[in-house]
Amino acid sequence: MIEMATLKSFSIEEYHRLADLGFFTEDDRLELINGEIIQMSPKGTRHTTCCSNLLEELAVLVAGRAKVRCQDPISLPSKSEPEPDFTIVKKQADNYLSSHPR
């Protein structure tokens, strides 16, 4: 009989703890999706240029009302902490120093 391995489903807190313990380096491009730690694709020149240009435009559109974040983590209730190309988030007094946007 063959036993199937069970993948560990990580919570956001466990994912952060692994980072704090040095399991990942600053150069690791990882994100947590549905409890699974996923390696992200490298950023190409076109992608980076498009993101930079769009970031400038979005920042102007939401100026004073919201904040645009580019390729920064957001915490979702589904054991996920993706790093989308863009998120538009509410302004917050601590500027999200205490936690990622939810």
Secondary structure, DSSP 8 states (H G I E B T S, - for coil): -----------HHHHHHHHHTTSS-TT--EEEETTEEEE-----HHHHHHHHHHHHHHHHHHTTTEEEEES----BTTTBB---SEEEEE--TTTTSSS---
